[in-house]
Amino acid sequence: MRKLLASLAITMGAVGTAHAQTDYQADADASAGQEMAQTCAACHGAQGISPSGAFPHLAGQQMSYLAKQIMDIRDGNRMVPQMAGQVDDYSDQDAWDVAAFFAGQEANLGQTNDEDEDLLARGEELYRAGDMSKGIPACAACHTPTGVGIGSAVYPGLSGQHAEYTVATLQDFASGERANSPNNVMGDIASKMSDADMEAVANYLLGLN
C-alpha cells in the first residue's frame, strides 16, 4: 500500500510539473525575452548565433530545453563558469521569456568538413545508427533524424551547432562535470564514446540541416 501511495505521489508530482511547464511555455513572452537577452549577445550573438565555438548557438533551439538550462544554471544544477551571475535573478517566467525569444530565431546553418570522408561517415553512423558494440544508441532516436530535438521531451536540437562546443559538451558529460540530462542518460552515452567518436559526430551535426 505504501509503495502504491508513493507511486501515486510521484506520478501526481510529475503531472503537476508537466502542467506547470506547459503553463509557462504558453505564457512565454518573446518580446520581453528579447529585451532581457541583450546581455547574452556578447557570447551568443544578438540573434542567438554565437561568433565563437566556445559558446553555443541558441537560435532555433527548443524552448523547453533552453528554459531548463537557464533554470539549471540559476539553481546550481549545471555549472557554467562563464554564466556566473548572469541568470541569478531570473524568475522561471524570465527563463521562459528568454527561451521563447531565442527559440523563435532562425537556426544556424553550418558546413560540415566533408573532405575527410571517414570522419563524416563515422559521424553519420553514430548519429543515425549508433554503435551497438560500444553500447552507444543512435543520437537520432532522441534528437530526431534532422537534429531539431523534441521539445515535449526537453531533448535539444543539435543541428548546426559549433563542433567545438559539441565536443566540449560531450566531454563534460563523459567526465561527470555535467550531469543535468534526464536520468544522466547523456553521461552514460558520452562515457562510452572515444575522442574520435565525439569529433566525428560533432562534425556531422555541424552540417546537419
C-alpha positions in Angstrom: 0.0 0.0 0.0 2.9 2.4 0.9 4.5 1.7 -2.5 1.3 2.3 -4.3 0.8 5.7 -2.4 4.4 6.6 -3.1 4.0 5.8 -6.8 0.8 7.9 -7.0 2.6 10.8 -5.3 5.4 10.6 -7.8 3.0 10.4 -10.7 1.0 13.3 -9.5 4.1 15.4 -8.9 5.3 14.6 -12.5 1.9 15.6 -13.9 1.9 18.8 -11.9 5.4 19.7 -13.1 4.3 19.0 -16.7 1.3 21.2 -16.3 3.4 24.0 -14.8 5.9 23.8 -17.6 3.1 23.9 -20.2 1.6 26.9 -18.5 4.9 28.8 -18.5 5.5 27.9 -22.1 2.1 29.1 -23.2 2.6 32.4 -21.4 6.2 32.9 -22.6 6.7 36.4 -24.0 9.4 36.6 -26.7 9.3 40.4 -26.7 10.1 40.5 -23.0 12.7 37.9 -23.6 14.4 39.9 -26.4 14.9 42.8 -24.0 16.4 40.5 -21.4 18.6 38.7 -23.9 20.5 41.8 -24.8 23.1 40.9 -22.2 23.5 37.5 -23.8 24.6 39.0 -27.2 28.3 39.3 -26.4 28.7 35.5 -26.2 25.7 34.1 -28.0 25.1 36.8 -30.7 22.2 39.2 -30.8 20.0 36.7 -32.7 21.4 33.6 -30.9 24.1 32.8 -33.5 27.3 32.6 -31.5 30.5 34.1 -33.0 32.7 31.7 -31.1 32.8 27.9 -30.8 33.3 28.3 -27.1 29.7 29.3 -26.8 26.6 27.5 -28.2 24.2 28.8 -30.8 20.8 29.4 -29.1 18.8 30.4 -32.2 16.1 27.9 -33.1 16.8 25.8 -30.0 13.9 24.0 -28.4 12.2 26.5 -26.0 11.7 23.9 -23.2 15.4 22.9 -23.4 16.6 26.5 -23.2 14.3 27.3 -20.3 15.5 24.2 -18.4 19.2 25.1 -18.9 18.7 28.6 -17.7 17.0 27.4 -14.6 19.5 24.6 -14.0 22.4 27.2 -14.2 20.5 29.5 -11.9 19.8 26.8 -9.4 23.3 25.3 -9.5 22.3 22.1 -11.2 24.6 22.9 -14.1 27.9 24.7 -13.5 28.9 27.1 -16.3 31.7 29.4 -15.1 31.1 31.9 -18.0 27.5 32.2 -16.8 28.3 33.1 -13.2 25.9 35.7 -12.0 24.2 36.1 -15.4 20.9 34.5 -14.5 20.9 34.5 -10.7 18.0 36.9 -10.6 15.9 35.3 -13.3 12.4 34.0 -12.3 11.0 30.9 -14.0 9.0 33.3 -16.2 12.1 35.2 -17.2 13.7 31.9 -18.2 10.8 31.0 -20.4 10.6 34.5 -22.0 14.3 34.5 -23.0 13.9 30.9 -24.2 11.0 31.9 -26.3 12.9 34.7 -28.0 15.9 32.5 -28.9 13.7 29.6 -30.0 11.9 31.9 -32.5 15.1 32.9 -34.3 16.4 31.2 -37.4 18.8 28.4 -36.5 22.4 28.3 -37.7 23.2 26.6 -40.9 26.7 25.1 -40.6 29.0 23.5 -43.1 30.5 20.1 -42.2 34.0 19.0 -43.1 33.2 16.7 -45.9 36.8 16.4 -47.2 37.5 13.8 -44.5 35.2 11.0 -45.8 36.0 8.6 -42.9 35.2 11.3 -40.3 31.9 12.2 -42.0 30.9 8.5 -42.4 31.7 7.7 -38.8 29.7 10.7 -37.6 26.7 9.8 -39.7 26.9 6.2 -38.5 26.9 7.3 -34.8 24.1 9.7 -35.3 21.8 7.5 -37.3 22.6 4.0 -36.1 24.8 4.3 -33.0 27.4 1.7 -32.2 26.0 -1.3 -30.6 29.4 -2.8 -30.0 30.1 0.1 -27.6 26.5 0.3 -26.3 26.0 3.7 -27.9 22.4 4.3 -29.2 21.6 6.3 -32.2 21.5 10.1 -31.5 18.6 10.4 -33.9 16.4 8.4 -31.6 16.1 11.3 -29.2 17.2 14.3 -31.3 15.3 13.3 -34.5 16.7 12.5 -37.9 17.0 16.1 -38.8 18.6 17.1 -35.5 15.9 19.5 -34.4 15.2 17.8 -31.0 11.9 17.1 -29.3 10.5 20.0 -27.2 7.9 17.9 -25.3 10.7 15.6 -24.0 13.2 18.5 -23.4 15.6 17.0 -26.0 17.7 19.7 -27.6 18.2 20.4 -31.2 21.8 19.7 -32.3 21.9 20.6 -36.0 24.2 23.4 -37.0 25.9 23.6 -33.5 29.6 24.6 -33.3 31.6 21.3 -33.4 33.9 22.7 -30.8 31.0 23.3 -28.4 29.5 19.8 -29.1 32.8 18.1 -28.3 33.3 20.1 -25.1 29.7 19.2 -24.0 30.2 15.5 -24.7 33.5 15.6 -22.7 31.8 17.3 -19.8 29.0 14.7 -19.8 31.6 11.9 -20.0 33.7 13.2 -17.1 30.6 13.8 -14.9 31.3 17.6 -14.8 27.9 18.0 -16.3 25.0 15.7 -15.2 21.8 17.5 -15.8 20.3 15.4 -18.6 17.3 13.3 -17.7 18.5 10.3 -15.6 22.0 11.4 -16.6 21.4 9.5 -19.9 24.0 11.7 -21.7 26.6 10.9 -19.1 26.2 7.2 -19.7 26.3 7.6 -23.5 29.2 10.0 -23.7 31.3 7.9 -21.3 31.3 5.2 -24.0 32.5 7.5 -26.8 36.1 7.9 -27.7 37.5 11.4 -28.5 37.4 10.4 -32.2 33.7 9.4 -31.9 33.0 12.8 -30.3 34.8 14.7 -33.1 33.1 12.7 -35.8 29.5 13.2 -34.5 30.2 16.9 -33.8 31.4 17.4 -37.4 28.4 15.6 -38.8 26.0 17.7 -36.6 27.5 20.9 -37.8 26.3 20.3 -41.3 23.0 18.6 -40.5 20.1 20.7 -41.6 
